[in-house]
Amino acid sequence: MARKDDKKKKKNKWIKWLTSPILVVSLIVVFLFRYGDSSYINNTEHQEQIDRLRAEIRQNLDSTIYYERKAAALNTDRENLERIAREQYGMKRDNEDVYHIDIR
């Protein structure tokens, strides 16, 4: 019986020595996982923000290309420029009268 008690005491002693460092290390890992400068949570949030900003950049580049093409078309096509000026901005030539008819 004494041998079993000695083995249990030795086993308990090792468990006591192992649980403290394991507990400390696991607490440090959890702390760094959540609150560190390069934590996993911060990295995922930053990566999501990077992805959103890249999508916004692509969208803005597409808009820029569209408006550059539209501006180039207006600079080369005088009739189209005149049509847009008349329809959208109500411009007219000096010798013209413009009548707007509202049909409802």
N, CA, C and O atoms as a Tinker XYZ file with bonds, in Angstrom:
   416  protein
     1  N      0.803000   -1.191000    0.000000    73     2
     2  CA     0.000000    0.000000    0.000000    64     1     3
     3  C      0.849000    1.259000    0.000000    63     2     4     5
     4  O      0.500000    2.270000   -0.609000    81     3
     5  N      1.945000    1.172000    0.683000    73     3     6
     6  CA     2.817000    2.335000    0.790000    64     5     7
     7  C      3.412000    2.684000   -0.570000    63     6     8     9
     8  O      3.638000    3.854000   -0.880000    81     7
     9  N      3.662000    1.653000   -1.377000    73     7    10
    10  CA     4.233000    1.913000   -2.702000    64     9    11
    11  C      3.240000    2.642000   -3.588000    63    10    12    13
    12  O      3.631000    3.528000   -4.348000    81    11
    13  N      1.956000    2.287000   -3.507000    73    11    14
    14  CA     0.939000    2.966000   -4.302000    64    13    15
    15  C      0.821000    4.421000   -3.894000    63    14    16    17
    16  O      0.685000    5.305000   -4.740000    81    15
    17  N      0.874000    4.662000   -2.604000    73    15    18
    18  CA     0.799000    6.040000   -2.118000    64    17    19
    19  C      2.004000    6.850000   -2.575000    63    18    20    21
    20  O      1.883000    8.028000   -2.911000    81    19
    21  N      3.184000    6.198000   -2.585000    73    19    22
    22  CA     4.397000    6.878000   -3.040000    64    21    23
    23  C      4.299000    7.215000   -4.530000    63    22    24    25
    24  O      4.694000    8.298000   -4.960000    81    23
    25  N      3.766000    6.272000   -5.306000    73    23    26
    26  CA     3.606000    6.516000   -6.743000    64    25    27
    27  C      2.612000    7.648000   -7.002000    63    26    28    29
    28  O      2.840000    8.486000   -7.874000    81    27
    29  N      1.514000    7.675000   -6.249000    73    27    30
    30  CA     0.526000    8.732000   -6.410000    64    29    31
    31  C      1.116000   10.085000   -6.044000    63    30    32    33
    32  O      0.857000   11.085000   -6.713000    81    31
    33  N      1.911000   10.111000   -4.978000    73    31    34
    34  CA     2.524000   11.361000   -4.565000    64    33    35
    35  C      3.506000   11.854000   -5.627000    63    34    36    37
    36  O      3.546000   13.044000   -5.941000    81    35
    37  N      4.308000   10.918000   -6.184000    73    35    38
    38  CA     5.241000   11.301000   -7.235000    64    37    39
    39  C      4.487000   11.786000   -8.473000    63    38    40    41
    40  O      4.882000   12.759000   -9.115000    81    39
    41  N      3.398000   11.092000   -8.795000    73    39    42
    42  CA     2.592000   11.476000   -9.949000    64    41    43
    43  C      1.961000   12.846000   -9.715000    63    42    44    45
    44  O      1.966000   13.693000  -10.608000    81    43
    45  N      1.428000   13.062000   -8.539000    73    43    46
    46  CA     0.839000   14.353000   -8.201000    64    45    47
    47  C      1.877000   15.467000   -8.236000    63    46    48    49
    48  O      1.582000   16.589000   -8.648000    81    47
    49  N      3.085000   15.151000   -7.806000    73    47    50
    50  CA     4.163000   16.129000   -7.813000    64    49    51
    51  C      4.470000   16.549000   -9.253000    63    50    52    53
    52  O      4.617000   17.741000   -9.526000    81    51
    53  N      4.569000   15.587000  -10.178000    73    51    54
    54  CA     4.820000   15.904000  -11.572000    64    53    55
    55  C      3.664000   16.683000  -12.182000    63    54    56    57
    56  O      3.880000   17.630000  -12.938000    81    55
    57  N      2.469000   16.296000  -11.863000    73    55    58
    58  CA     1.301000   17.021000  -12.381000    64    57    59
    59  C      1.320000   18.456000  -11.871000    63    58    60    61
    60  O      1.018000   19.390000  -12.614000    81    59
    61  N      1.671000   18.623000  -10.616000    73    59    62
    62  CA     1.739000   19.957000  -10.033000    64    61    63
    63  C      2.793000   20.799000  -10.752000    63    62    64    65
    64  O      2.556000   21.973000  -11.036000    81    63
    65  N      3.961000   20.207000  -11.051000    73    63    66
    66  CA     5.016000   20.933000  -11.734000    64    65    67
    67  C      4.673000   21.205000  -13.202000    63    66    68    69
    68  O      5.119000   22.206000  -13.763000    81    67
    69  N      3.906000   20.346000  -13.810000    73    67    70
    70  CA     3.574000   20.531000  -15.226000    64    69    71
    71  C      2.381000   21.461000  -15.442000    63    70    72    73
    72  O      2.367000   22.213000  -16.416000    81    71
    73  N      1.400000   21.431000  -14.579000    73    71    74
    74  CA     0.196000   22.231000  -14.806000    64    73    75
    75  C      0.464000   23.725000  -14.697000    63    74    76    77
    76  O     -0.133000   24.502000  -15.443000    81    75
    77  N      1.318000   24.143000  -13.818000    73    75    78
    78  CA     1.594000   25.578000  -13.673000    64    77    79
    79  C      2.211000   26.168000  -14.942000    63    78    80    81
    80  O      1.698000   27.171000  -15.440000    81    79
    81  N      3.281000   25.597000  -15.487000    73    79    82
    82  CA     3.829000   26.165000  -16.727000    64    81    83
    83  C      2.867000   26.048000  -17.901000    63    82    84    85
    84  O      2.783000   26.961000  -18.723000    81    83
    85  N      2.153000   24.959000  -17.989000    73    83    86
    86  CA     1.196000   24.799000  -19.082000    64    85    87
    87  C      0.109000   25.849000  -18.970000    63    86    88    89
    88  O     -0.298000   26.433000  -19.975000    81    87
    89  N     -0.358000   26.091000  -17.777000    73    87    90
    90  CA    -1.380000   27.107000  -17.554000    64    89    91
    91  C     -0.861000   28.490000  -17.918000    63    90    92    93
    92  O     -1.563000   29.259000  -18.574000    81    91
    93  N      0.337000   28.813000  -17.509000    73    91    94
    94  CA     0.929000   30.116000  -17.809000    64    93    95
    95  C      1.129000   30.283000  -19.319000    63    94    96    97
    96  O      0.791000   31.324000  -19.883000    81    95
    97  N      1.670000   29.273000  -19.955000    73    95    98
    98  CA     1.902000   29.341000  -21.401000    64    97    99
    99  C      0.591000   29.473000  -22.150000    63    98   100   101
   100  O      0.495000   30.260000  -23.092000    81    99
   101  N     -0.411000   28.723000  -21.753000    73    99   102
   102  CA    -1.696000   28.813000  -22.442000    64   101   103
   103  C     -2.341000   30.184000  -22.223000    63   102   104   105
   104  O     -2.987000   30.705000  -23.133000    81   103
   105  N     -2.182000   30.772000  -21.049000    73   103   106
   106  CA    -2.711000   32.121000  -20.827000    64   105   107
   107  C     -1.990000   33.152000  -21.696000    63   106   108   109
   108  O     -2.615000   34.063000  -22.238000    81   107
   109  N     -0.682000   33.002000  -21.823000    73   107   110
   110  CA     0.081000   33.910000  -22.683000    64   109   111
   111  C     -0.351000   33.764000  -24.136000    63   110   112   113
   112  O     -0.521000   34.759000  -24.841000    81   111
   113  N     -0.528000   32.532000  -24.581000    73   111   114
   114  CA    -0.961000   32.290000  -25.966000    64   113   115
   115  C     -2.341000   32.895000  -26.206000    63   114   116   117
   116  O     -2.565000   33.533000  -27.234000    81   115
   117  N     -3.259000   32.705000  -25.276000    73   115   118
   118  CA    -4.600000   33.278000  -25.421000    64   117   119
   119  C     -4.517000   34.798000  -25.427000    63   118   120   121
   120  O     -5.191000   35.450000  -26.226000    81   119
   121  N     -3.707000   35.367000  -24.555000    73   119   122
   122  CA    -3.559000   36.823000  -24.515000    64   121   123
   123  C     -3.021000   37.349000  -25.841000    63   122   124   125
   124  O     -3.552000   38.317000  -26.386000    81   123
   125  N     -1.974000   36.718000  -26.359000    73   123   126
   126  CA    -1.405000   37.161000  -27.624000    64   125   127
   127  C     -2.347000   36.922000  -28.791000    63   126   128   129
   128  O     -2.362000   37.697000  -29.748000    81   127
   129  N     -3.123000   35.869000  -28.720000    73   127   130
   130  CA    -4.091000   35.555000  -29.774000    64   129   131
   131  C     -5.144000   36.659000  -29.887000    63   130   132   133
   132  O     -5.620000   36.970000  -30.979000    81   131
   133  N     -5.494000   37.239000  -28.752000    73   131   134
   134  CA    -6.551000   38.242000  -28.761000    64   133   135
   135  C     -6.037000   39.680000  -28.707000    63   134   136   137
   136  O     -6.561000   40.536000  -29.420000    81   135
   137  N     -5.038000   39.969000  -27.891000    73   135   138
   138  CA    -4.700000   41.353000  -27.606000    64   137   139
   139  C     -3.355000   41.826000  -28.147000    63   138   140   141
   140  O     -3.036000   43.006000  -27.997000    81   139
   141  N     -2.584000   41.001000  -28.744000    73   139   142
   142  CA    -1.279000   41.420000  -29.235000    64   141   143
   143  C     -1.397000   42.313000  -30.457000    63   142   144   145
   144  O     -2.452000   42.371000  -31.090000    81   143
   145  N     -0.314000   43.012000  -30.792000    73   143   146
   146  CA    -0.307000   43.879000  -31.971000    64   145   147
   147  C     -0.510000   43.085000  -33.254000    63   146   148   149
   148  O     -1.158000   43.555000  -34.188000    81   147
   149  N      0.035000   41.909000  -33.291000    73   147   150
   150  CA    -0.123000   41.088000  -34.489000    64   149   151
   151  C     -1.020000   39.887000  -34.187000    63   150   152   153
   152  O     -0.737000   38.767000  -34.612000    81   151
   153  N     -2.081000   40.129000  -33.464000    73   151   154
   154  CA    -2.975000   39.034000  -33.091000    64   153   155
   155  C     -3.762000   38.548000  -34.303000    63   154   156   157
   156  O     -3.896000   39.255000  -35.302000    81   155
   157  N     -4.259000   37.368000  -34.196000    73   155   158
   158  CA    -5.025000   36.756000  -35.287000    64   157   159
   159  C     -6.265000   37.577000  -35.603000    63   158   160   161
   160  O     -6.597000   37.784000  -36.770000    81   159
   161  N     -6.940000   38.036000  -34.579000    73   159   162
   162  CA    -8.173000   38.804000  -34.776000    64   161   163
   163  C     -7.867000   40.125000  -35.467000    63   162   164   165
   164  O     -8.582000   40.514000  -36.391000    81   163
   165  N     -6.818000   40.823000  -35.036000    73   163   166
   166  CA    -6.441000   42.078000  -35.695000    64   165   167
   167  C     -6.024000   41.829000  -37.139000    63   166   168   169
   168  O     -6.366000   42.604000  -38.032000    81   167
   169  N     -5.292000   40.753000  -37.363000    73   167   170
   170  CA    -4.874000   40.447000  -38.730000    64   169   171
   171  C     -6.065000   40.181000  -39.638000    63   170   172   173
   172  O     -6.082000   40.647000  -40.777000    81   171
   173  N     -7.049000   39.450000  -39.163000    73   171   174
   174  CA    -8.220000   39.182000  -40.004000    64   173   175
   175  C     -9.008000   40.461000  -40.256000    63   174   176   177
   176  O     -9.506000   40.668000  -41.363000    81   175
   177  N     -9.129000   41.325000  -39.248000    73   175   178
   178  CA    -9.833000   42.592000  -39.454000    64   177   179
   179  C     -9.096000   43.457000  -40.471000    63   178   180   181
   180  O     -9.718000   44.064000  -41.343000    81   179
   181  N     -7.774000   43.511000  -40.358000    73   179   182
   182  CA    -6.998000   44.308000  -41.301000    64   181   183
   183  C     -7.067000   43.724000  -42.713000    63   182   184   185
   184  O     -7.122000   44.469000  -43.692000    81   183
   185  N     -7.065000   42.409000  -42.818000    73   183   186
   186  CA    -7.151000   41.786000  -44.134000    64   185   187
   187  C     -8.500000   42.064000  -44.781000    63   186   188   189
   188  O     -8.567000   42.298000  -45.988000    81   187
   189  N     -9.571000   42.043000  -44.002000    73   187   190
   190  CA   -10.891000   42.383000  -44.538000    64   189   191
   191  C    -10.923000   43.826000  -45.010000    63   190   192   193
   192  O    -11.503000   44.125000  -46.054000    81   191
   193  N    -10.312000   44.718000  -44.258000    73   191   194
   194  CA   -10.265000   46.122000  -44.655000    64   193   195
   195  C     -9.445000   46.284000  -45.936000    63   194   196   197
   196  O     -9.820000   47.059000  -46.816000    81   195
   197  N     -8.347000   45.570000  -46.044000    73   195   198
   198  CA    -7.528000   45.622000  -47.256000    64   197   199
   199  C     -8.325000   45.133000  -48.451000    63   198   200   201
   200  O     -8.260000   45.737000  -49.522000    81   199
   201  N     -9.075000   44.053000  -48.291000    73   199   202
   202  CA    -9.877000   43.518000  -49.388000    64   201   203
   203  C    -10.956000   44.513000  -49.821000    63   202   204   205
   204  O    -11.191000   44.702000  -51.014000    81   203
   205  N    -11.617000   45.152000  -48.833000    73   203   206
   206  CA   -12.636000   46.162000  -49.165000    64   205   207
   207  C    -12.025000   47.341000  -49.918000    63   206   208   209
   208  O    -12.607000   47.829000  -50.887000    81   207
   209  N    -10.859000   47.797000  -49.476000    73   207   210
   210  CA   -10.215000   48.932000  -50.129000    64   209   211
   211  C     -9.738000   48.574000  -51.534000    63   210   212   213
   212  O     -9.807000   49.403000  -52.442000    81   211
   213  N     -9.256000   47.355000  -51.717000    73   211   214
   214  CA    -8.854000   46.933000  -53.068000    64   213   215
   215  C    -10.044000   46.873000  -54.005000    63   214   216   217
   216  O     -9.937000   47.253000  -55.171000    81   215
   217  N    -11.185000   46.399000  -53.506000    73   215   218
   218  CA   -12.397000   46.373000  -54.326000    64   217   219
   219  C    -12.834000   47.793000  -54.678000    63   218   220   221
   220  O    -13.269000   48.055000  -55.800000    81   219
   221  N    -12.717000   48.695000  -53.724000    73   219   222
   222  CA   -13.072000   50.097000  -53.983000    64   221   223
   223  C    -12.137000   50.720000  -55.014000    63   222   224   225
   224  O    -12.578000   51.492000  -55.865000    81   223
   225  N    -10.857000   50.392000  -54.943000    73   223   226
   226  CA    -9.887000   50.900000  -55.922000    64   225   227
   227  C    -10.233000   50.393000  -57.317000    63   226   228   229
   228  O    -10.202000   51.154000  -58.284000    81   227
   229  N    -10.567000   49.094000  -57.422000    73   227   230
   230  CA   -10.952000   48.540000  -58.731000    64   229   231
   231  C    -12.180000   49.251000  -59.277000    63   230   232   233
   232  O    -12.236000   49.577000  -60.463000    81   231
   233  N    -13.165000   49.492000  -58.416000    73   231   234
   234  CA   -14.384000   50.164000  -58.840000    64   233   235
   235  C    -14.073000   51.593000  -59.302000    63   234   236   237
   236  O    -14.598000   52.049000  -60.318000    81   235
   237  N    -13.228000   52.285000  -58.561000    73   235   238
   238  CA   -12.879000   53.658000  -58.947000    64   237   239
   239  C    -12.078000   53.691000  -60.240000    63   238   240   241
   240  O    -12.253000   54.601000  -61.050000    81   239
   241  N    -11.205000   52.716000  -60.445000    73   239   242
   242  CA   -10.463000   52.663000  -61.703000    64   241   243
   243  C    -11.396000   52.425000  -62.886000    63   242   244   245
   244  O    -11.225000   53.019000  -63.951000    81   243
   245  N    -12.383000   51.552000  -62.691000    73   243   246
   246  CA   -13.357000   51.303000  -63.752000    64   245   247
   247  C    -14.143000   52.575000  -64.063000    63   246   248   249
   248  O    -14.395000   52.881000  -65.229000    81   247
   249  N    -14.531000   53.316000  -63.026000    73   247   250
   250  CA   -15.257000   54.569000  -63.230000    64   249   251
   251  C    -14.383000   55.589000  -63.939000    63   250   252   253
   252  O    -14.852000   56.311000  -64.819000    81   251
   253  N    -13.121000   55.648000  -63.560000    73   251   254
   254  CA   -12.194000   56.584000  -64.193000    64   253   255
   255  C    -12.042000   56.271000  -65.673000    63   254   256   257
   256  O    -12.078000   57.170000  -66.513000    81   255
   257  N    -11.876000   55.019000  -65.982000    73   255   258
   258  CA   -11.746000   54.617000  -67.390000    64   257   259
   259  C    -13.009000   54.974000  -68.162000    63   258   260   261
   260  O    -12.922000   55.478000  -69.282000    81   259
   261  N    -14.187000   54.722000  -67.581000    73   259   262
   262  CA   -15.457000   55.033000  -68.236000    64   261   263
   263  C    -15.554000   56.524000  -68.538000    63   262   264   265
   264  O    -15.904000   56.912000  -69.653000    81   263
   265  N    -15.244000   57.359000  -67.551000    73   263   266
   266  CA   -15.388000   58.804000  -67.753000    64   265   267
   267  C    -14.305000   59.365000  -68.663000    63   266   268   269
   268  O    -14.545000   60.350000  -69.362000    81   267
   269  N    -13.127000   58.769000  -68.672000    73   267   270
   270  CA   -12.092000   59.205000  -69.619000    64   269   271
   271  C    -12.515000   58.899000  -71.047000    63   270   272   273
   272  O    -12.307000   59.714000  -71.946000    81   271
   273  N    -13.102000   57.740000  -71.260000    73   271   274
   274  CA   -13.591000   57.395000  -72.604000    64   273   275
   275  C    -14.735000   58.309000  -73.024000    63   274   276   277
   276  O    -14.810000   58.732000  -74.177000    81   275
   277  N    -15.615000   58.607000  -72.091000    73   275   278
   278  CA   -16.743000   59.494000  -72.390000    64   277   279
   279  C    -16.239000   60.899000  -72.725000    63   278   280   281
   280  O    -16.739000   61.526000  -73.658000    81   279
   281  N    -15.265000   61.393000  -71.981000    73   279   282
   282  CA   -14.696000   62.714000  -72.250000    64   281   283
   283  C    -13.990000   62.727000  -73.603000    63   282   284   285
   284  O    -14.107000   63.700000  -74.348000    81   283
   285  N    -13.264000   61.670000  -73.928000    73   283   286
   286  CA   -12.592000   61.596000  -75.223000    64   285   287
   287  C    -13.614000   61.570000  -76.353000    63   286   288   289
   288  O    -13.401000   62.185000  -77.398000    81   287
   289  N    -14.723000   60.863000  -76.150000    73   287   290
   290  CA   -15.767000   60.817000  -77.180000    64   289   291
   291  C    -16.399000   62.193000  -77.364000    63   290   292   293
   292  O    -16.697000   62.591000  -78.490000    81   291
   293  N    -16.604000   62.915000  -76.279000    73   291   294
   294  CA   -17.192000   64.254000  -76.399000    64   293   295
   295  C    -16.223000   65.232000  -77.069000    63   294   296   297
   296  O    -16.651000   66.130000  -77.794000    81   295
   297  N    -14.945000   65.062000  -76.833000    73   295   298
   298  CA   -13.959000   65.960000  -77.453000    64   297   299
   299  C    -13.806000   65.704000  -78.944000    63   298   300   301
   300  O    -13.421000   66.610000  -79.682000    81   299
   301  N    -14.095000   64.510000  -79.397000    73   299   302
   302  CA   -13.917000   64.194000  -80.817000    64   301   303
   303  C    -15.222000   64.301000  -81.608000    63   302   304   305
   304  O    -15.180000   64.585000  -82.806000    81   303
   305  N    -16.359000   64.087000  -80.986000    73   303   306
   306  CA   -17.647000   64.092000  -81.692000    64   305   307
   307  C    -18.420000   65.357000  -81.346000    63   306   308   309
   308  O    -19.062000   65.434000  -80.298000    81   307
   309  N    -18.355000   66.342000  -82.226000    73   307   310
   310  CA   -18.979000   67.650000  -81.978000    64   309   311
   311  C    -20.505000   67.548000  -81.933000    63   310   312   313
   312  O    -21.141000   68.222000  -81.122000    81   311
   313  N    -21.092000   66.730000  -82.780000    73   311   314
   314  CA   -22.551000   66.606000  -82.806000    64   313   315
   315  C    -23.075000   66.007000  -81.500000    63   314   316   317
   316  O    -24.094000   66.457000  -80.975000    81   315
   317  N    -22.394000   65.014000  -80.985000    73   315   318
   318  CA   -22.790000   64.391000  -79.729000    64   317   319
   319  C    -22.669000   65.395000  -78.577000    63   318   320   321
   320  O    -23.532000   65.445000  -77.701000    81   319
   321  N    -21.607000   66.185000  -78.583000    73   319   322
   322  CA   -21.419000   67.208000  -77.561000    64   321   323
   323  C    -22.551000   68.236000  -77.627000    63   322   324   325
   324  O    -23.085000   68.638000  -76.592000    81   323
   325  N    -22.910000   68.652000  -78.811000    73   323   326
   326  CA   -23.993000   69.631000  -78.974000    64   325   327
   327  C    -25.331000   69.035000  -78.533000    63   326   328   329
   328  O    -26.119000   69.717000  -77.878000    81   327
   329  N    -25.595000   67.793000  -78.876000    73   327   330
   330  CA   -26.848000   67.142000  -78.464000    64   329   331
   331  C    -26.954000   67.073000  -76.940000    63   330   332   333
   332  O    -28.011000   67.368000  -76.382000    81   331
   333  N    -25.887000   66.691000  -76.274000    73   331   334
   334  CA   -25.911000   66.613000  -74.805000    64   333   335
   335  C    -26.091000   67.996000  -74.198000    63   334   336   337
   336  O    -26.841000   68.157000  -73.235000    81   335
   337  N    -25.413000   68.998000  -74.752000    73   335   338
   338  CA   -25.550000   70.362000  -74.234000    64   337   339
   339  C    -26.982000   70.852000  -74.378000    63   338   340   341
   340  O    -27.501000   71.526000  -73.488000    81   339
   341  N    -27.612000   70.526000  -75.472000    73   339   342
   342  CA   -29.006000   70.962000  -75.683000    64   341   343
   343  C    -29.978000   70.205000  -74.776000    63   342   344   345
   344  O    -30.830000   70.817000  -74.131000    81   343
   345  N    -29.855000   68.878000  -74.725000    73   343   346
   346  CA   -30.821000   68.065000  -73.994000    64   345   347
   347  C    -30.667000   68.178000  -72.478000    63   346   348   349
   348  O    -31.656000   68.347000  -71.765000    81   347
   349  N    -29.465000   68.087000  -72.000000    73   347   350
   350  CA   -29.273000   68.031000  -70.548000    64   349   351
   351  C    -29.129000   69.401000  -69.909000    63   350   352   353
   352  O    -29.524000   69.585000  -68.757000    81   351
   353  N    -28.578000   70.357000  -70.623000    73   351   354
   354  CA   -28.290000   71.641000  -69.999000    64   353   355
   355  C    -29.124000   72.794000  -70.569000    63   354   356   357
   356  O    -28.966000   73.940000  -70.146000    81   355
   357  N    -29.997000   72.499000  -71.513000    73   355   358
   358  CA   -30.898000   73.522000  -72.052000    64   357   359
   359  C    -30.180000   74.636000  -72.799000    63   358   360   361
   360  O    -30.690000   75.755000  -72.854000    81   359
   361  N    -29.029000   74.370000  -73.367000    73   359   362
   362  CA   -28.286000   75.386000  -74.106000    64   361   363
   363  C    -28.864000   75.521000  -75.506000    63   362   364   365
   364  O    -29.470000   74.592000  -76.041000    81   363
   365  N    -28.663000   76.696000  -76.084000    73   363   366
   366  CA   -29.164000   76.932000  -77.432000    64   365   367
   367  C    -28.217000   77.851000  -78.162000    63   366   368   369
   368  O    -27.340000   78.482000  -77.573000    81   367
   369  N    -28.418000   77.905000  -79.451000    73   367   370
   370  CA   -27.642000   78.843000  -80.265000    64   369   371
   371  C    -28.269000   80.231000  -80.140000    63   370   372   373
   372  O    -29.399000   80.369000  -79.673000    81   371
   373  N    -27.530000   81.252000  -80.558000    73   371   374
   374  CA   -28.014000   82.623000  -80.414000    64   373   375
   375  C    -29.282000   82.887000  -81.221000    63   374   376   377
   376  O    -30.132000   83.660000  -80.779000    81   375
   377  N    -29.427000   82.286000  -82.357000    73   375   378
   378  CA   -30.569000   82.570000  -83.227000    64   377   379
   379  C    -31.700000   81.549000  -83.058000    63   378   380   381
   380  O    -32.557000   81.449000  -83.935000    81   379
   381  N    -31.726000   80.800000  -81.972000    73   379   382
   382  CA   -32.747000   79.772000  -81.770000    64   381   383
   383  C    -33.650000   80.133000  -80.599000    63   382   384   385
   384  O    -33.258000   80.846000  -79.675000    81   383
   385  N    -34.865000   79.617000  -80.670000    73   383   386
   386  CA   -35.794000   79.656000  -79.544000    64   385   387
   387  C    -36.088000   78.211000  -79.149000    63   386   388   389
   388  O    -36.364000   77.374000  -80.008000    81   387
   389  N    -36.031000   77.923000  -77.854000    73   387   390
   390  CA   -36.239000   76.562000  -77.370000    64   389   391
   391  C    -37.519000   76.543000  -76.563000    63   390   392   393
   392  O    -37.723000   77.371000  -75.676000    81   391
   393  N    -38.385000   75.579000  -76.882000    73   391   394
   394  CA   -39.638000   75.403000  -76.155000    64   393   395
   395  C    -39.614000   74.034000  -75.471000    63   394   396   397
   396  O    -39.359000   73.008000  -76.103000    81   395
   397  N    -39.881000   74.046000  -74.192000    73   395   398
   398  CA   -39.947000   72.795000  -73.421000    64   397   399
   399  C    -41.395000   72.432000  -73.240000    63   398   400   401
   400  O    -42.182000   73.241000  -72.748000    81   399
   401  N    -41.760000   71.240000  -73.624000    73   399   402
   402  CA   -43.126000   70.765000  -73.482000    64   401   403
   403  C    -43.110000   69.638000  -72.456000    63   402   404   405
   404  O    -42.387000   68.651000  -72.596000    81   403
   405  N    -43.924000   69.812000  -71.426000    73   403   406
   406  CA   -44.007000   68.816000  -70.360000    64   405   407
   407  C    -45.252000   67.960000  -70.615000    63   406   408   409
   408  O    -46.377000   68.443000  -70.487000    81   407
   409  N    -45.050000   66.719000  -70.968000    73   407   410
   410  CA   -46.166000   65.813000  -71.255000    64   409   411
   411  C    -46.322000   64.878000  -70.064000    63   410   412   413
   412  O    -45.403000   64.152000  -69.687000    81   411
   413  N    -47.501000   64.921000  -69.492000    73   411   414
   414  CA   -47.767000   64.069000  -68.336000    64   413   415
   415  C    -48.830000   63.061000  -68.637000    63   414   416
   416  O    -49.181000   62.257000  -67.773000    81   415
